[in-house]
Structures are given as structure tokens and as C-alpha cells.
Amino acid sequence: MSRYSGKINKKAVALKYDSDQVAPVIVASGMGHVAEKIVELAAENSVPVYEDTSLATILSRLELGAEVPEELYKAIVDIYVYFLKFSPSNIRNDSETDTTKG
């Protein structure tokens, strides 16, 4: 297998949600190098990244500007809830206050 095969098959989709919208909208989508760039830009801008290959595959088939279909709302809500619970500041605070781990 080529050393590039994993990078070529990588997919990424960026979503944006505004409270005046019904559903999140696809604002970026790509494969391979474009997917890596999407993830890189997210990291540089402190945008959380969630890895779900199956969901990325489905969403990447939609056009830019398309709303997430209702059938995928549950998956998207699960991701939003994950990010609400997961915060880098929470990890930092936990490690600073919990000295029993080690």
C-alpha cells in the first residue's frame, strides 16, 4: 500500500450553524489534501474537530451551502453535545486540581 493512500481517502466537512437557520449548513468539503487543509485551518482557528468517517462520507456528497438533512440531525446533535461537554479548559482545570492521578 502506498504511503499516500490514507491521505488520499481522508474526507472532511465543515459545518456552520446560526440561530436563524433551521439546520447547520455545509461551508467546506473535500478529500485528500483539501480535507487536510480543512482540518488544519480548523485547528489554527480553534474550531473543534470531530472524526466520524461515515458521517463525513455522507455529508461530503452534498453541495456546499446545503443544509444538513433532517435524517442526520441526531448525529449532528450528538457532535454538538460532545463539544459542549469537552472543553480544553475543562481538561486543564481537571489536571491542575486532580493530583491523585499519576
Short mmCIF file of the C-alpha atoms (twelve columns), coordinates in Angstrom:
data_MODEL
# 
_entry.id   MODEL 
# 
loop_
_atom_site.group_PDB 
_atom_site.id 
_atom_site.type_symbol 
_atom_site.label_atom_id 
_atom_site.label_alt_id 
_atom_site.label_comp_id 
_atom_site.label_asym_id 
_atom_site.label_seq_id 
_atom_site.Cartn_x 
_atom_site.Cartn_y 
_atom_site.Cartn_z 
_atom_site.pdbx_PDB_model_num 
ATOM 1   C CA . MET A 1   0.000   0.000  0.000  1 
ATOM 2   C CA . SER A 2   1.212   3.496  -0.837 1 
ATOM 3   C CA . ARG A 3   2.253   5.867  1.915  1 
ATOM 4   C CA . TYR A 4   -0.260  8.325  0.447  1 
ATOM 5   C CA . SER A 5   -3.316  6.048  0.442  1 
ATOM 6   C CA . GLY A 6   -4.562  7.166  3.869  1 
ATOM 7   C CA . LYS A 7   -4.264  10.827 2.946  1 
ATOM 8   C CA . ILE A 8   -5.998  10.387 -0.400 1 
ATOM 9   C CA . ASN A 9   -9.047  8.743  1.193  1 
ATOM 10  C CA . LYS A 10  -9.356  11.282 4.002  1 
ATOM 11  C CA . LYS A 11  -12.548 13.360 3.926  1 
ATOM 12  C CA . ALA A 12  -13.510 16.472 5.850  1 
ATOM 13  C CA . VAL A 13  -16.650 18.564 6.026  1 
ATOM 14  C CA . ALA A 14  -17.065 21.871 7.853  1 
ATOM 15  C CA . LEU A 15  -20.454 22.898 9.182  1 
ATOM 16  C CA . LYS A 16  -21.771 26.270 10.262 1 
ATOM 17  C CA . TYR A 17  -24.876 26.903 12.302 1 
ATOM 18  C CA . ASP A 18  -26.564 30.215 13.012 1 
ATOM 19  C CA . SER A 19  -29.584 30.504 15.278 1 
ATOM 20  C CA . ASP A 20  -31.619 32.000 12.436 1 
ATOM 21  C CA . GLN A 21  -31.142 28.818 10.386 1 
ATOM 22  C CA . VAL A 22  -33.158 25.624 10.590 1 
ATOM 23  C CA . ALA A 23  -30.129 23.329 10.247 1 
ATOM 24  C CA . PRO A 24  -26.345 23.507 10.002 1 
ATOM 25  C CA . VAL A 25  -25.003 24.319 6.537  1 
ATOM 26  C CA . ILE A 26  -22.025 22.761 4.772  1 
ATOM 27  C CA . VAL A 27  -19.427 25.506 4.325  1 
ATOM 28  C CA . ALA A 28  -16.440 23.394 3.234  1 
ATOM 29  C CA . SER A 29  -15.949 19.880 1.968  1 
ATOM 30  C CA . GLY A 30  -13.067 17.998 0.452  1 
ATOM 31  C CA . MET A 31  -10.959 14.892 0.117  1 
ATOM 32  C CA . GLY A 32  -7.235  14.227 0.380  1 
ATOM 33  C CA . HIS A 33  -5.145  17.376 0.545  1 
ATOM 34  C CA . VAL A 34  -8.246  19.606 0.709  1 
ATOM 35  C CA . ALA A 35  -9.531  17.599 3.705  1 
ATOM 36  C CA . GLU A 36  -6.193  18.001 5.462  1 
ATOM 37  C CA . LYS A 37  -6.296  21.746 4.817  1 
ATOM 38  C CA . ILE A 38  -9.841  21.993 6.243  1 
ATOM 39  C CA . VAL A 39  -8.711  20.236 9.442  1 
ATOM 40  C CA . GLU A 40  -5.544  22.350 9.604  1 
ATOM 41  C CA . LEU A 41  -7.499  25.610 9.264  1 
ATOM 42  C CA . ALA A 42  -9.945  24.460 11.928 1 
ATOM 43  C CA . ALA A 43  -7.092  23.771 14.344 1 
ATOM 44  C CA . GLU A 44  -5.433  27.111 13.586 1 
ATOM 45  C CA . ASN A 45  -8.704  28.906 14.356 1 
ATOM 46  C CA . SER A 46  -9.574  26.898 17.489 1 
ATOM 47  C CA . VAL A 47  -12.532 25.268 15.749 1 
ATOM 48  C CA . PRO A 48  -13.206 21.851 17.283 1 
ATOM 49  C CA . VAL A 49  -12.751 18.805 15.057 1 
ATOM 50  C CA . TYR A 50  -14.735 15.587 15.413 1 
ATOM 51  C CA . GLU A 51  -13.754 12.472 13.482 1 
ATOM 52  C CA . ASP A 52  -16.564 10.391 12.005 1 
ATOM 53  C CA . THR A 53  -15.630 8.846  8.669  1 
ATOM 54  C CA . SER A 54  -19.134 7.599  7.862  1 
ATOM 55  C CA . LEU A 55  -20.780 10.951 8.550  1 
ATOM 56  C CA . ALA A 56  -18.076 12.803 6.600  1 
ATOM 57  C CA . THR A 57  -18.652 10.486 3.642  1 
ATOM 58  C CA . ILE A 58  -22.388 11.173 3.638  1 
ATOM 59  C CA . LEU A 59  -22.045 14.931 4.126  1 
ATOM 60  C CA . SER A 60  -19.302 15.242 1.505  1 
ATOM 61  C CA . ARG A 61  -21.788 14.098 -1.130 1 
ATOM 62  C CA . LEU A 62  -23.918 17.201 -0.527 1 
ATOM 63  C CA . GLU A 63  -23.308 20.545 -2.203 1 
ATOM 64  C CA . LEU A 64  -21.690 23.492 -0.460 1 
ATOM 65  C CA . GLY A 65  -24.358 25.644 1.125  1 
ATOM 66  C CA . ALA A 66  -26.724 22.688 1.568  1 
ATOM 67  C CA . GLU A 67  -28.437 22.227 4.908  1 
ATOM 68  C CA . VAL A 68  -27.773 19.020 6.795  1 
ATOM 69  C CA . PRO A 69  -30.681 16.661 6.017  1 
ATOM 70  C CA . GLU A 70  -33.165 16.007 8.794  1 
ATOM 71  C CA . GLU A 71  -32.168 12.319 8.832  1 
ATOM 72  C CA . LEU A 72  -28.732 13.360 10.145 1 
ATOM 73  C CA . TYR A 73  -29.890 15.781 12.864 1 
ATOM 74  C CA . LYS A 74  -29.353 13.199 15.628 1 
ATOM 75  C CA . ALA A 75  -25.732 12.619 14.576 1 
ATOM 76  C CA . ILE A 76  -25.055 16.357 14.404 1 
ATOM 77  C CA . VAL A 77  -26.696 16.998 17.788 1 
ATOM 78  C CA . ASP A 78  -24.548 14.238 19.320 1 
ATOM 79  C CA . ILE A 79  -21.441 16.002 17.999 1 
ATOM 80  C CA . TYR A 80  -22.557 19.391 19.346 1 
ATOM 81  C CA . VAL A 81  -23.273 17.821 22.751 1 
ATOM 82  C CA . TYR A 82  -19.837 16.180 22.691 1 
ATOM 83  C CA . PHE A 83  -18.207 19.576 22.143 1 
ATOM 84  C CA . LEU A 84  -20.317 21.229 24.826 1 
ATOM 85  C CA . LYS A 85  -19.071 18.646 27.325 1 
ATOM 86  C CA . PHE A 86  -15.498 18.576 26.009 1 
ATOM 87  C CA . SER A 87  -13.526 21.737 26.525 1 
ATOM 88  C CA . PRO A 88  -9.736  22.140 26.611 1 
ATOM 89  C CA . SER A 89  -10.184 24.415 29.628 1 
ATOM 90  C CA . ASN A 90  -12.008 21.598 31.449 1 
ATOM 91  C CA . ILE A 91  -9.104  19.237 30.796 1 
ATOM 92  C CA . ARG A 92  -6.597  21.831 32.013 1 
ATOM 93  C CA . ASN A 93  -8.655  22.517 35.151 1 
ATOM 94  C CA . ASP A 94  -9.080  18.802 35.894 1 
ATOM 95  C CA . SER A 95  -5.363  18.094 35.585 1 
ATOM 96  C CA . GLU A 96  -4.464  21.126 37.709 1 
ATOM 97  C CA . THR A 97  -6.823  20.168 40.533 1 
ATOM 98  C CA . ASP A 98  -6.504  16.366 40.499 1 
ATOM 99  C CA . THR A 99  -3.112  15.342 41.830 1 
ATOM 100 C CA . THR A 100 -4.077  11.736 42.588 1 
ATOM 101 C CA . LYS A 101 -3.505  10.532 39.025 1 
ATOM 102 C CA . GLY A 102 -0.113  9.505  38.219 1 
# 
